[in-house]
């Protein structure tokens, strides 16, 4: 049976977890890591595809046909250590909850951050990795322009991922998760239907959750139903 871990951690060690799991800290470096004008220019024209989400949502790491109502492909740029791979984002929502899938061209970890103010600051971050049958999802908040980002529970908030799953498929890591549109946690962004939401994202080649993103990163925007 596939084991699903939803965890929280501190910089110096494990603070708390919903289930026993592993933890990591994602470190971003450099003033243009997640928020350069080049990324905004590249990704501003990402096309959102819409479909009828008639299939049931199952967090199994498989993006089934018609499981999500909207999707887009974000392209990371190629420079320095970054190899310029794509991130596919799938989602659907109602007034209460949203479900999302991240499909990154990597065998390592994948992350997305909602509504940063400047660079990474104030972003509501979900990070995850798949290691064999173990799937780890983290609910974090970034407290500086280029980090650190800390677990909500360490900042006085709560872990609010309702369900999660994932798998590695060929050369991809796929994560699926569900969360309330408004959790009531000040370290989670509150969303409403129809809202446009700026995002940041990143991925790495490593399953080591302390490694920096060396695969791809960038910015984008999604629109809730």
C-alpha positions, 0 to 999 in steps of 0.5 A: 500500500502506498504511504502518504506523509503530510508533515511539518518540520523545523530547521533544526529537526522535526517539530510535528507531523500528521504521520511520521515522515521525512522533512526538508528545507528548500533553499533559494539563492540569488536575487532573481531566483523566483521573481525575475522579469525574464520569468514573468516575460516567459510565462505571462502567455501560458495558456489555460486549457479548460475541460469538463471535470467529470471524473472523480478526484483521486489523489493517486499520482495519476492525472486522469482524463477529465479529473481536473477542469483547468490546466497549463504548462509553465516553462522554466528558462535555461541558464546557470544551473537551471535546465529549463524544464516544464511544470504542468499544473492541473486544478479544479475548485468550488467555493469550499475546496480546491484540488491540484496536481503538479507534474514536473519533469524531474525525479526529484521534488516539486513545489508551488507558491501562491501570491508572493508579495516580493520575490518569494516573500509572503508566499503560501508554499506547497512542496512535495517529493516521491521516494519509492512508495513514500509521498511527502507534502509540506505546507509552508509560508515564506517569511523573507524575499529569498527565504526562509520558508517555514512550516505553518505549524512552526509559525503558529499556524496549522497543517491544512492539506486535506488529502494528498498522493503522488507517484513517479512516472517515467521521468516525471514526479506527480503530486496531487493534493486538496485544500480548503479555499479559505483555511482560516490560517493566516499563513495560508492564502484565502481564495475565492472563485474566479480569482487570479492568483500569481504563483512561483514554482521550482523543482530539483533533480534530487529527492533530498529535501535539503537540496536547492532547485537545480531543475527549473523555476519560474512564475505564472498565474492561475485563475480559479473557476 
